[in-house]
Each structure stands twice: as C-alpha cells, then as structure tokens.
C-alpha cells in the first residue's frame, strides 16, 4: 500500500524541523528556556508510578538471592563474618599501598643516595584556587620542611614538578609538563647500560615535552653515538634543579623527527611514564638544607 502524499511530505520535513529546533535551542540563552525543565518533569511524573509497579513485580517474580538463615543467631554470625571480611580487605589494601610506597622510596634513594634527603609521601588534595594555573595542592607543608623548590616525584623516579609556594600545612606544585612552564634540560639515554646520552632542551606542551636533541660532535669519538629512538629514557640534567633531582626520569621518547628548519637537528617528543598532572600522591624529596635548593 502506498503512503498518502501528505504523510510522505510530513515525514520528510520532520527530521529537518527537529534539527532546526535543536540548533535554535543550543544558541538560546539558558535563562530563556528554564521553563523547559518543568515541562521535562511531566513524563517523569507520568512514568514513575508504572516503573514502580514493574520494579515491584520483578522483585516478586525474581527475588534477590540471600543466604538461608534459620535463626537470629545465625543471621548475626553471617553479618559479623561479612564485617570481618571487609576489614580484612581494607587492611590488605592498606598493606599493598605501604609496600608500594616503600618500593618507590627505595627506587628514589638508589639514584641519588644523599644522606641529607628526606622523602615524604604526600596525597594530592586538590588544585590551586586558580584552576587555570594547573597547580597541584598536596597535604605537606612547613612543619616537615617543605620549601619553594622542593622536588616532587612519583613512582619513585618520575619527576612530577617543583613546589612553587607553601602555605601552612599544604603546598602547591607546578607539574613539569604544564604548558607554558619553564623549559627543562635533559639527557636522552641512547645507550643507558654504558651511561651514554645526548643533551636536549625540552619545552612542556601539556602532558608531554618537545625539544631539540644535540648532535654528536663529528670530530670526536662521540660521532658514533646512537641516535634517539622511541622508547629511550630521558633523564633530568639541568643545573637549575637541585642536585638531588639530577638523573631522575622526565619520560620516554615517544617520537623522533627531523627539524623542518634544520634537517640536521633532531626533535623528540617525550611522554612521562605517568600523567604527572593527574597523580593522586607524590613523594617530596626534602633537603635538610632546604634553603640551598634551586627555585623554579
């Protein structure tokens, strides 16, 4: 059976009409369409009683399965058992967290085993009041010796950033990858077992770094130095940072390309081993002579 002409025309106009209405609504001020929220409540009010009946009927037809308990004493024992299971799981989770933190602290101490460095694990409790700054607020402050320039790491060796300010019991950390932040000098470890690396100057571009790698001197024995490749570790080698932070990890080489302005130069993109702007806790490397630390 063929459709009537007026039905075909209406169906063709329906979709364009809906699209036009949605576009108009998306460009309209919210204050002008607040009345739509009350209209949207009408279907909810109509459908809620019916959904409640369906939910009740489904619960009667397929009741939730529960342990068979024949007495109040057995019921109390079952509840107590579940309570102790929960406590056990929580303690096991806390133990795993402590083991992980101890492992991270040990990894950090192996790179620079200075006796004047104290490591403190601090949770990230929020962001700066200026959300556009991207600063991380951690629960650690003056009472434990945190000062401006204190270095923060995660996973034991991955650099997160440096403290920019301390206010009572909390501190603000600028992630090292924050776009617009200061450039950082590093070393691409092209032959890490033999401690061979190429210097680079990296610019933070948001979650990553990008920068130029030095070319080996053709007149020296370093001319045969391997070239940077994806996967190579990049370590901090910057005199503007405290000595206790040198050779900690900035990230891994993600990609390598030639500089369009100078094909003889190599540009690398470096990705930290974790997203340092989204960590939930950091390890602060606090120097006993904090006043001597470099400042951002």
SULZIVEN-V428541 format. One record per pair of residues at least 4 apart in sequence whose C-alpha atoms are under 8 Angstrom apart, sorted by sequence separation. I is the first residue (numbers start at 1). J is the second residue. D is the distance in whole Angstrom. If there is no record, write none. Layout:
BEGIN
I | J | D
I | J | D
END
This chain:
BEGIN
3 | 7 | 7
4 | 8 | 6
5 | 9 | 6
6 | 10 | 6
7 | 11 | 6
8 | 12 | 6
9 | 13 | 6
10 | 14 | 6
11 | 15 | 8
12 | 16 | 8
13 | 17 | 6
14 | 18 | 6
15 | 19 | 6
16 | 20 | 6
17 | 21 | 6
18 | 22 | 6
19 | 23 | 6
20 | 24 | 6
21 | 25 | 6
22 | 26 | 6
23 | 27 | 6
24 | 28 | 6
28 | 32 | 7
29 | 33 | 7
30 | 34 | 6
33 | 37 | 8
34 | 38 | 8
35 | 39 | 7
36 | 40 | 6
37 | 41 | 7
38 | 42 | 7
40 | 44 | 7
41 | 45 | 6
42 | 46 | 6
43 | 47 | 6
44 | 48 | 6
45 | 49 | 8
46 | 50 | 8
47 | 51 | 6
48 | 52 | 6
49 | 53 | 6
50 | 54 | 6
51 | 55 | 6
52 | 56 | 6
53 | 57 | 6
54 | 58 | 6
55 | 59 | 6
56 | 60 | 6
57 | 61 | 6
58 | 62 | 6
59 | 63 | 5
70 | 74 | 7
71 | 75 | 6
72 | 76 | 6
73 | 77 | 6
74 | 78 | 6
75 | 79 | 6
76 | 80 | 6
77 | 81 | 6
78 | 82 | 6
79 | 83 | 6
80 | 84 | 6
81 | 85 | 6
82 | 86 | 6
83 | 87 | 6
84 | 88 | 6
85 | 89 | 6
86 | 90 | 6
87 | 91 | 6
88 | 92 | 6
89 | 93 | 6
90 | 94 | 6
91 | 95 | 6
92 | 96 | 6
93 | 97 | 6
94 | 98 | 6
95 | 99 | 6
96 | 100 | 6
97 | 101 | 6
98 | 102 | 6
99 | 103 | 6
100 | 104 | 6
101 | 105 | 6
102 | 106 | 6
103 | 107 | 6
104 | 108 | 6
105 | 109 | 6
106 | 110 | 6
107 | 111 | 7
108 | 112 | 7
109 | 113 | 5
127 | 131 | 7
130 | 134 | 8
131 | 135 | 8
140 | 144 | 7
141 | 145 | 7
142 | 146 | 5
146 | 150 | 6
153 | 157 | 6
154 | 158 | 5
166 | 170 | 6
167 | 171 | 6
174 | 178 | 7
177 | 181 | 7
191 | 195 | 6
192 | 196 | 6
204 | 208 | 6
205 | 209 | 6
216 | 220 | 8
217 | 221 | 8
218 | 222 | 7
219 | 223 | 7
228 | 232 | 7
239 | 243 | 8
241 | 245 | 7
242 | 246 | 7
258 | 262 | 7
259 | 263 | 5
272 | 276 | 7
275 | 279 | 7
286 | 290 | 7
289 | 293 | 8
3 | 8 | 6
28 | 33 | 7
58 | 63 | 8
59 | 64 | 7
69 | 74 | 6
70 | 75 | 8
109 | 114 | 7
128 | 133 | 7
141 | 146 | 5
142 | 147 | 7
153 | 158 | 5
154 | 159 | 6
166 | 171 | 4
176 | 181 | 7
191 | 196 | 5
192 | 197 | 7
204 | 209 | 4
205 | 210 | 7
217 | 222 | 6
218 | 223 | 5
241 | 246 | 7
258 | 263 | 5
259 | 264 | 7
274 | 279 | 8
69 | 75 | 6
128 | 134 | 7
140 | 146 | 7
141 | 147 | 8
153 | 159 | 4
154 | 160 | 6
165 | 171 | 6
166 | 172 | 6
189 | 195 | 7
190 | 196 | 6
191 | 197 | 7
203 | 209 | 5
204 | 210 | 7
216 | 222 | 6
217 | 223 | 6
258 | 264 | 7
259 | 265 | 6
287 | 293 | 8
127 | 134 | 7
128 | 135 | 5
152 | 159 | 6
153 | 160 | 5
164 | 171 | 8
165 | 172 | 5
189 | 196 | 6
190 | 197 | 5
202 | 209 | 6
203 | 210 | 5
216 | 223 | 5
258 | 265 | 6
259 | 266 | 6
25 | 33 | 8
127 | 135 | 6
128 | 136 | 6
151 | 159 | 8
152 | 160 | 5
153 | 161 | 7
163 | 171 | 7
164 | 172 | 6
165 | 173 | 8
189 | 197 | 4
190 | 198 | 7
202 | 210 | 5
203 | 211 | 6
216 | 224 | 8
238 | 246 | 7
258 | 266 | 5
259 | 267 | 6
127 | 136 | 5
128 | 137 | 6
151 | 160 | 8
152 | 161 | 5
163 | 172 | 6
164 | 173 | 6
188 | 197 | 5
189 | 198 | 7
202 | 211 | 4
216 | 225 | 7
236 | 245 | 7
237 | 246 | 6
257 | 266 | 6
258 | 267 | 6
126 | 136 | 6
127 | 137 | 5
151 | 161 | 6
152 | 162 | 6
163 | 173 | 4
164 | 174 | 6
187 | 197 | 6
188 | 198 | 5
201 | 211 | 5
202 | 212 | 7
236 | 246 | 5
237 | 247 | 6
256 | 266 | 7
257 | 267 | 5
125 | 136 | 8
126 | 137 | 5
151 | 162 | 5
152 | 163 | 7
162 | 173 | 5
163 | 174 | 6
187 | 198 | 5
188 | 199 | 6
200 | 211 | 7
201 | 212 | 6
235 | 246 | 8
236 | 247 | 5
256 | 267 | 6
257 | 268 | 6
124 | 136 | 7
125 | 137 | 6
126 | 138 | 7
150 | 162 | 5
151 | 163 | 7
161 | 173 | 6
162 | 174 | 6
187 | 199 | 4
188 | 200 | 7
200 | 212 | 6
201 | 213 | 7
235 | 247 | 5
236 | 248 | 6
256 | 268 | 5
124 | 137 | 6
125 | 138 | 5
149 | 162 | 5
150 | 163 | 5
161 | 174 | 5
162 | 175 | 7
186 | 199 | 6
187 | 200 | 6
200 | 213 | 4
235 | 248 | 5
236 | 249 | 6
255 | 268 | 6
256 | 269 | 7
105 | 119 | 7
124 | 138 | 4
125 | 139 | 6
148 | 162 | 8
149 | 163 | 5
161 | 175 | 4
162 | 176 | 7
185 | 199 | 7
186 | 200 | 5
199 | 213 | 6
200 | 214 | 6
235 | 249 | 4
236 | 250 | 6
254 | 268 | 7
255 | 269 | 5
123 | 138 | 6
124 | 139 | 7
148 | 163 | 5
149 | 164 | 6
160 | 175 | 5
161 | 176 | 5
185 | 200 | 6
186 | 201 | 6
198 | 213 | 7
199 | 214 | 6
234 | 249 | 6
235 | 250 | 5
253 | 268 | 7
254 | 269 | 5
255 | 270 | 7
122 | 138 | 6
123 | 139 | 6
147 | 163 | 7
148 | 164 | 5
160 | 176 | 6
185 | 201 | 4
186 | 202 | 7
198 | 214 | 6
233 | 249 | 7
234 | 250 | 6
235 | 251 | 7
253 | 269 | 6
254 | 270 | 5
122 | 139 | 6
148 | 165 | 5
159 | 176 | 7
184 | 201 | 6
185 | 202 | 6
198 | 215 | 8
233 | 250 | 8
234 | 251 | 5
253 | 270 | 4
254 | 271 | 6
122 | 140 | 6
147 | 165 | 7
148 | 166 | 7
183 | 201 | 7
184 | 202 | 5
198 | 216 | 8
233 | 251 | 6
234 | 252 | 6
252 | 270 | 5
253 | 271 | 6
147 | 166 | 6
183 | 202 | 6
184 | 203 | 7
233 | 252 | 5
234 | 253 | 7
251 | 270 | 6
252 | 271 | 5
101 | 121 | 8
146 | 166 | 7
183 | 203 | 5
232 | 252 | 6
233 | 253 | 6
250 | 270 | 8
251 | 271 | 5
252 | 272 | 6
152 | 173 | 8
182 | 203 | 7
183 | 204 | 6
231 | 252 | 5
232 | 253 | 5
250 | 271 | 8
251 | 272 | 4
252 | 273 | 7
181 | 203 | 8
182 | 204 | 7
230 | 252 | 7
231 | 253 | 5
250 | 272 | 6
251 | 273 | 5
181 | 204 | 6
230 | 253 | 5
231 | 254 | 6
249 | 272 | 8
250 | 273 | 8
142 | 166 | 7
180 | 204 | 7
229 | 253 | 7
230 | 254 | 5
141 | 166 | 6
142 | 167 | 7
143 | 168 | 8
146 | 171 | 8
179 | 204 | 5
180 | 205 | 7
188 | 213 | 8
228 | 253 | 8
230 | 255 | 5
141 | 167 | 7
142 | 168 | 6
143 | 169 | 7
178 | 204 | 6
179 | 205 | 4
229 | 255 | 7
230 | 256 | 7
141 | 168 | 6
142 | 169 | 6
177 | 204 | 5
178 | 205 | 7
179 | 206 | 5
229 | 256 | 6
141 | 169 | 4
142 | 170 | 8
176 | 204 | 7
177 | 205 | 6
178 | 206 | 5
179 | 207 | 8
228 | 256 | 7
140 | 169 | 5
141 | 170 | 5
177 | 206 | 5
178 | 207 | 7
196 | 225 | 8
139 | 169 | 6
140 | 170 | 5
141 | 171 | 6
177 | 207 | 5
139 | 170 | 5
140 | 171 | 6
177 | 208 | 6
138 | 170 | 6
139 | 171 | 7
177 | 209 | 6
137 | 170 | 7
138 | 171 | 5
137 | 171 | 6
138 | 172 | 6
137 | 172 | 5
138 | 173 | 8
190 | 225 | 8
191 | 226 | 7
136 | 172 | 5
137 | 173 | 6
190 | 226 | 6
234 | 270 | 8
135 | 172 | 6
136 | 173 | 5
190 | 227 | 7
135 | 173 | 5
136 | 174 | 7
190 | 228 | 6
199 | 237 | 8
135 | 174 | 5
136 | 175 | 7
189 | 228 | 8
190 | 229 | 8
134 | 174 | 7
135 | 175 | 7
188 | 228 | 7
228 | 268 | 8
134 | 175 | 8
244 | 285 | 8
190 | 232 | 6
189 | 232 | 6
190 | 233 | 8
128 | 172 | 7
134 | 178 | 7
188 | 232 | 7
189 | 233 | 6
188 | 233 | 6
189 | 234 | 6
188 | 234 | 4
189 | 235 | 7
187 | 234 | 5
188 | 235 | 7
212 | 259 | 8
108 | 156 | 5
186 | 234 | 6
187 | 235 | 5
107 | 156 | 5
108 | 157 | 5
186 | 235 | 5
187 | 236 | 6
215 | 264 | 8
104 | 154 | 8
106 | 156 | 7
107 | 157 | 7
186 | 236 | 4
187 | 237 | 6
215 | 265 | 7
104 | 155 | 5
105 | 156 | 6
185 | 236 | 6
186 | 237 | 5
214 | 265 | 7
215 | 266 | 8
242 | 293 | 5
104 | 156 | 4
184 | 236 | 8
185 | 237 | 6
186 | 238 | 6
213 | 265 | 7
214 | 266 | 8
241 | 293 | 8
242 | 294 | 5
103 | 156 | 7
104 | 157 | 8
185 | 238 | 5
212 | 265 | 7
213 | 266 | 6
241 | 294 | 5
184 | 238 | 7
212 | 266 | 6
213 | 267 | 6
240 | 294 | 6
241 | 295 | 7
212 | 267 | 5
213 | 268 | 7
240 | 295 | 8
241 | 296 | 8
211 | 267 | 5
212 | 268 | 6
240 | 296 | 8
210 | 267 | 7
211 | 268 | 6
210 | 268 | 6
211 | 269 | 7
210 | 269 | 4
209 | 269 | 6
210 | 270 | 6
208 | 269 | 7
209 | 270 | 5
208 | 270 | 6
209 | 271 | 7
208 | 271 | 5
186 | 250 | 8
207 | 271 | 7
208 | 272 | 7
188 | 253 | 8
207 | 272 | 8
207 | 275 | 6
207 | 276 | 7
207 | 277 | 7
159 | 248 | 6
158 | 248 | 6
159 | 249 | 6
151 | 242 | 8
157 | 248 | 5
158 | 249 | 5
159 | 250 | 6
157 | 249 | 6
158 | 250 | 6
158 | 251 | 7
151 | 245 | 7
177 | 276 | 7
178 | 277 | 8
176 | 276 | 8
177 | 277 | 8
175 | 276 | 6
175 | 277 | 6
158 | 272 | 7
158 | 273 | 7
158 | 274 | 8
160 | 276 | 5
159 | 276 | 8
160 | 277 | 8
154 | 276 | 8
160 | 282 | 8
154 | 279 | 8
117 | 244 | 8
154 | 281 | 7
156 | 283 | 7
154 | 282 | 5
153 | 282 | 6
154 | 283 | 6
114 | 244 | 7
152 | 282 | 6
153 | 283 | 5
152 | 283 | 6
153 | 284 | 6
164 | 295 | 8
112 | 244 | 6
152 | 284 | 5
153 | 285 | 8
164 | 296 | 7
112 | 245 | 8
151 | 284 | 6
152 | 285 | 6
112 | 246 | 8
150 | 284 | 7
151 | 285 | 6
162 | 296 | 7
150 | 285 | 6
151 | 286 | 7
111 | 247 | 7
150 | 286 | 6
111 | 248 | 7
150 | 287 | 8
146 | 286 | 6
150 | 290 | 8
136 | 277 | 8
145 | 286 | 7
145 | 287 | 8
134 | 277 | 8
138 | 281 | 8
145 | 288 | 8
147 | 290 | 7
150 | 293 | 7
146 | 290 | 8
147 | 291 | 8
149 | 293 | 6
145 | 290 | 7
149 | 294 | 6
149 | 295 | 4
148 | 295 | 6
149 | 296 | 6
148 | 296 | 8
124 | 279 | 7
125 | 280 | 8
124 | 280 | 5
123 | 280 | 6
124 | 281 | 5
123 | 281 | 4
124 | 282 | 7
122 | 281 | 6
123 | 282 | 6
121 | 281 | 7
122 | 282 | 5
121 | 282 | 6
122 | 283 | 6
121 | 283 | 4
122 | 284 | 7
120 | 283 | 5
121 | 284 | 6
119 | 283 | 6
120 | 284 | 5
119 | 284 | 6
120 | 285 | 7
118 | 284 | 8
119 | 285 | 5
120 | 286 | 7
118 | 285 | 6
119 | 286 | 6
117 | 285 | 6
118 | 286 | 5
117 | 286 | 6
118 | 287 | 6
117 | 287 | 5
118 | 288 | 7
116 | 287 | 6
117 | 288 | 6
116 | 288 | 5
116 | 289 | 8
105 | 283 | 8
END
